[in-house]
Amino acid sequence: MEQAENRDTITAQPPEAPIEIHETVLTLRDQVVALLDDGGSFLLSLTQTWRLYQVAIIVALIGMSWAIGRIAEPKYADWVRSHEGWSKRRLRFAVHVRRRLPMIIFVVLAWAVTSMMRELTWPSRSYLIGVACTLATAWVFVGLATFIVENRVLRRTTKWGMWIYVTLYYLGLTDEMSQVFDNLAISMGDFRVSLLDIIRAVVITAALLAVARIFSRSSAEQIQKNEDISPSMQVLAVKFIQLLFYGAAFFIGLKAVQVDLTGLAVLSGAIGVGLGFGLQKVVSNLVSGVIILLDKSIKPGDVISLGETFGWIQQLGARYVSVVTRDGREYLIPNEDLITGQVVNWSHTNSFVRLDIFFGTAYSNDPHKVRRIAIEAATSVNRVLSFRPPVCHIVGFGDSSVDYILRFWIDDPTGGLTNIRGNVYLALWDAFKDAGIDIPFPQREVRVLKDVPEDLDLEQT
């Protein structure tokens, strides 16, 4: 019995050990959890403190960049003004750099501080500064890249759109914003268009049009430098290249956003009907412009007369021709008027122009001498051609003078016609004055009667 009781006692004692061990484990776990909580709170407090430090560093860098930029802007402007031979595009880029000079300085300082802090301390302590300088770098590149867009409204729209996109991209919010824009949609049967589709179409099409503009401009510059191509064919080639690039950019942009191009057939048919009825003059001017470029009847630089308009062609447009007169006025003449009306082209096949001036001398002067002096006087004028010598002929015997015509040639009608006539008239005046040749003019004699009879009826007289 005692042995049995001892066995019972022995077997009854072991269950007390696991209870004590369990309590000990619970106590250790609580201590570890408490220690971790305290450490986490400590690390969190340290992290929040370093975040405040980073915000303060960013604010200090912004202030330093603004101050340095204010000091450097005048010196940079003077340096740009010293390069007067720069092209217009390079000067525009320099202006864009000047406007963003404080931000560029901030980018340089922020990257320097970030690199130094990553070498001296943990990377997490410079995380906010790195994000700030990354965003600032992206904003600077976007601002400088948009200078290629010449239209002011389009440039600002593109710039702000790219700034918003790069900000969302570096903050990791592009997927969330894309989902929001995609949910804002209009659905009609199988047709569904969302705000995201519209933004994507506008961005892709605008980018392609910008690229097409760059390529078309560079191609136009190369064509205009080629002297083997006539001016009219240069204009035609430039218009064709522009139509090709812009048309390709438009249709590629529509295809990139998955727009069914077959649906444009109905639209093109409607446009054709509208052109046939409502835009006859516009289409007529467009076709007339193509005909003018093909038949080479007029080209930039030609001197033409159309009605009372006399000047030289400055530009051939798709709808009109720009004609600049000697007084600085610019007339936009529709292409249809140049096709259907009578146009005097003073330099169509060549630039030689013959001018005529009329004068008269007294009957007492020798006509042979007058003709010789007139020819010599016209030849002495600078613009009068010597290899096509002037000629002078008698054209009639007037009431008080012998009438002459003096004809001479010039090869630069763009220099003006009235001024060369005036110079020839002055040369004739000086030559006739030195030779004693008289230029008659009508004269009248008026006699005043002193003694008039009283019975004389003046009205009957």
C-alpha positions, 0 to 999 in steps of 0.5 A: 500500500505504501508503495502504491501510495508512493507511486501515486504521489510520484505520478501526481507530481509531474503535471505541476512542472509544465504549468510553471514552464508555461507561465515562465514562457508567457512571462518572457513573451510579455517582456519581449513584446513590451521590449519590442513595443518600447523599441518600436516606439523609440524607432518611430520617434526617431523616424519622425524626428528625422522626417522633421529634419529632412523637411527643414533641410528641404526648406533651407535648400529652397531658400538657398536656391532662391537667394543664389538664383537672384544673384546669378540671374543678372550675370546669366542674362549678361552672359546670354546678351553677349552671344548676339549670334545665337539662333532664335531657338537657342535664345528661347532655350536660354530664356527657359533656363533663366526662368528655372535657374533657382530650381536647377540650383535646388536640384544640384544642392539637393542631390549633393546633400542626399549623396553626402547623407547616404554616405554618412548615415542611414538611407532612410534619413535622406528619403524625403530629400531624395524624393524632393530632388527627384521630383525637382529634377523631373520638373526641370527636364519637363520645363526645358523640354517643352520649349520646343512647343512654340504655341504659348497655350499648348506649351503651358498645357503640355508642361502642366500635364507632364508635371502632374504625370511625373509627380504621380509616377514618382509617388506611385499613384499612377495605377490608382489615378488610372483606375479613377479616370477609367471609371469616369466613362460614358457607355452607349451599347458597345461603345464606351469611352472613358476619361482615361481614353480621352487623355491618352488620345490627346497626349499621344496625338499631341506628341506625334504632332509635335514630332511631325512638326519637328521633322517637317520643319527640318525637312523644309529647311533642307529643301529651302537650302537646295538651290537646284530646286525652284522656289515654287517647287520648294513651296510645293514640296514643303506643303506636301511634306507637312501634309504627309507628316501631320496626316500620318501623325493624326491617323497613327494617334487615332490608331494608337488609342484603338479608334476604328478608322473605318468609321471615318468613311462616313465623316469624310463623305459628309465633309466632301458634301460640305466642301461641295456646297459651303466651301466652294471658294476655299476649295477653289483657292486651295486648288488654285494654289496647287496649280500656281505651284505646279505651273510656276507662273509666280514664285516668291520674289517675283514682282507682280501687278494686279490691278492697283497693287504693285509689289513683290511676292513674299509668301505662297500660302495654301489659300492666298499669296502675300504681296508686299508693296513699296510702302510696307503694306502686305496684301493677301490676294486669294489664289483664285484671283491670280488664276482667273484675273490678269496678272502682270509678272515683271520677273516671270521668265527674266528680271529685265524691265523696260521703262518709258518716260516722256518729256518735251523741249523748246522748238529752238533746241536741236533735236539731235543734241537733245536725243544725245544728251538724254541718252547720256543722262539716262546712262549715267544713272546707276541702275540703268543697264549699259549693255541694253543702252537707252534710246530716245525718239521724237514722238510728236510736235506739240503746241509748245514743245517737241515731244520725246520718249526715253526708254531704258532697261533695269534688271532689279524691279524689286528695287522699285520703279518710281524711284528709278524714274525719278533719278532719270528725270533728275539726270535729264534736268541737270543735263539740260540745264548744263547744255542750255536746253529749255523745257517749255511750259504753257504761258498766258498773258493777262492785260488790264485795261485802265480806261473802260467806257461807262456805256461798255457792257462787260457781260456782252463783251 
